């Protein structure tokens, strides 16, 4: 996939709970519940502090959403609806057990 074909996040609007409305560079938009993505030390502060969660913004250089504490989520995961890294890792452990 070339850089011209990569779809990135253009706008983010925090909604209720852990939902966000994302607009992508190809003009499409979708509401995503980020609850399943907010796992691990860097994301736990957003789970505990709704103001921090709502401080989400778009990093134009990376083309994804970021928070003031440095947390971000891969734009391909968001656009393509891929599994969070922690979930994929757990499934791999189960398969290899």
C-alpha positions as a Markdown table, in Angstrom:
| # | Residue | x | y | z |
|---|---|---|---|---|
| 1 | Unk | 0.0 | 0.0 | 0.0 |
| 2 | Unk | 1.5 | 3.3 | -1.0 |
| 3 | Unk | 1.4 | 6.5 | 1.1 |
| 4 | Unk | -1.3 | 7.9 | -1.3 |
| 5 | Unk | -3.6 | 5.0 | -0.5 |
| 6 | Unk | -3.2 | 5.1 | 3.3 |
| 7 | Unk | -6.3 | 6.3 | 5.1 |
| 8 | Unk | -5.6 | 8.4 | 8.2 |
| 9 | Unk | -7.6 | 10.2 | 10.8 |
| 10 | Unk | -8.5 | 13.8 | 9.9 |
| 11 | Unk | -10.9 | 14.7 | 12.7 |
| 12 | Unk | -11.9 | 13.3 | 16.1 |
| 13 | Unk | -14.9 | 14.2 | 18.2 |
| 14 | Unk | -15.2 | 12.6 | 21.7 |
| 15 | Unk | -18.7 | 11.3 | 22.4 |
| 16 | Unk | -20.3 | 9.6 | 25.5 |
| 17 | Unk | -18.4 | 6.9 | 27.3 |
| 18 | Unk | -15.3 | 5.9 | 25.4 |
| 19 | Unk | -16.8 | 6.5 | 22.0 |
| 20 | Unk | -15.3 | 8.9 | 19.4 |
| 21 | Unk | -16.6 | 10.0 | 16.0 |
| 22 | Unk | -13.7 | 9.8 | 13.5 |
| 23 | Unk | -13.5 | 11.4 | 10.1 |
| 24 | Unk | -10.9 | 9.9 | 7.8 |
| 25 | Unk | -8.8 | 11.4 | 5.0 |
| 26 | Unk | -10.9 | 9.6 | 2.4 |
| 27 | Unk | -14.0 | 11.4 | 3.6 |
| 28 | Unk | -15.6 | 8.5 | 5.4 |
| 29 | Unk | -16.5 | 8.7 | 9.1 |
| 30 | Unk | -17.5 | 6.2 | 11.8 |
| 31 | Unk | -18.2 | 6.1 | 15.5 |
| 32 | Unk | -15.8 | 3.7 | 17.4 |
| 33 | Unk | -16.1 | 2.6 | 20.9 |
| 34 | Unk | -12.5 | 2.7 | 22.2 |
| 35 | Unk | -13.2 | 0.7 | 25.4 |
| 36 | Unk | -11.5 | -2.4 | 24.1 |
| 37 | Unk | -8.4 | -0.4 | 23.1 |
| 38 | Unk | -7.9 | 1.3 | 26.5 |
| 39 | Unk | -5.9 | -1.4 | 28.1 |
| 40 | Unk | -2.4 | -1.2 | 29.6 |
| 41 | Unk | -0.5 | 1.4 | 31.6 |
| 42 | Unk | -0.5 | 4.1 | 29.0 |
| 43 | Unk | -4.3 | 3.9 | 28.5 |
| 44 | Unk | -5.5 | 3.3 | 32.1 |
| 45 | Unk | -5.4 | 7.1 | 32.9 |
| 46 | Unk | -8.0 | 7.7 | 30.2 |
| 47 | Unk | -10.3 | 5.0 | 31.7 |
| 48 | Unk | -10.1 | 6.8 | 35.1 |
| 49 | Unk | -10.3 | 10.4 | 33.9 |
| 50 | Unk | -13.0 | 11.3 | 31.4 |
| 51 | Unk | -11.5 | 14.8 | 31.0 |
| 52 | Unk | -8.2 | 13.2 | 29.9 |
| 53 | Unk | -10.1 | 10.9 | 27.5 |
| 54 | Unk | -11.9 | 13.9 | 26.0 |
| 55 | Unk | -8.6 | 15.6 | 25.5 |
| 56 | Unk | -8.0 | 13.3 | 22.5 |
| 57 | Unk | -6.8 | 15.1 | 19.3 |
| 58 | Unk | -5.5 | 14.3 | 15.9 |
| 59 | Unk | -1.7 | 14.1 | 15.4 |
| 60 | Unk | -1.6 | 15.4 | 11.8 |
| 61 | Unk | 1.9 | 14.0 | 11.2 |
| 62 | Unk | 1.0 | 10.5 | 12.3 |
| 63 | Unk | -2.6 | 10.7 | 11.0 |
| 64 | Unk | -4.1 | 9.2 | 14.2 |
| 65 | Unk | -5.6 | 10.1 | 17.5 |
| 66 | Unk | -3.4 | 10.9 | 20.5 |
| 67 | Unk | -3.7 | 12.0 | 24.1 |
| 68 | Unk | -1.6 | 14.4 | 26.2 |
| 69 | Unk | 0.1 | 11.5 | 28.0 |
| 70 | Unk | 1.5 | 10.2 | 24.7 |
| 71 | Unk | -1.0 | 7.4 | 24.1 |
| 72 | Unk | -2.1 | 6.7 | 20.6 |
| 73 | Unk | -3.8 | 4.1 | 18.5 |
| 74 | Unk | -2.6 | 2.9 | 15.1 |
| 75 | Unk | -4.8 | 4.6 | 12.4 |
| 76 | Unk | -5.0 | 1.3 | 10.4 |
| 77 | Unk | -6.5 | -0.4 | 13.5 |
| 78 | Unk | -9.1 | 2.4 | 13.7 |
| 79 | Unk | -10.0 | 2.5 | 10.0 |
| 80 | Unk | -9.9 | -1.2 | 9.3 |
| 81 | Unk | -11.5 | -2.3 | 12.6 |
| 82 | Unk | -8.6 | -4.5 | 13.6 |
| 83 | Unk | -8.2 | -6.1 | 17.0 |
| 84 | Unk | -6.3 | -4.2 | 19.7 |
| 85 | Unk | -2.7 | -5.4 | 20.1 |
| 86 | Unk | -3.4 | -6.8 | 23.6 |
| 87 | Unk | -6.3 | -8.9 | 22.3 |
| 88 | Unk | -4.3 | -10.3 | 19.4 |
| 89 | Unk | -1.4 | -11.2 | 21.7 |
| 90 | Unk | -3.8 | -13.1 | 24.1 |
| 91 | Unk | -5.3 | -15.0 | 21.2 |
| 92 | Unk | -1.8 | -16.0 | 20.0 |
| 93 | Unk | -0.9 | -17.3 | 23.4 |
| 94 | Unk | -4.1 | -19.4 | 23.4 |
| 95 | Unk | -3.3 | -20.8 | 20.0 |
| 96 | Unk | 0.2 | -21.6 | 20.9 |
| 97 | Unk | -0.7 | -23.2 | 24.3 |
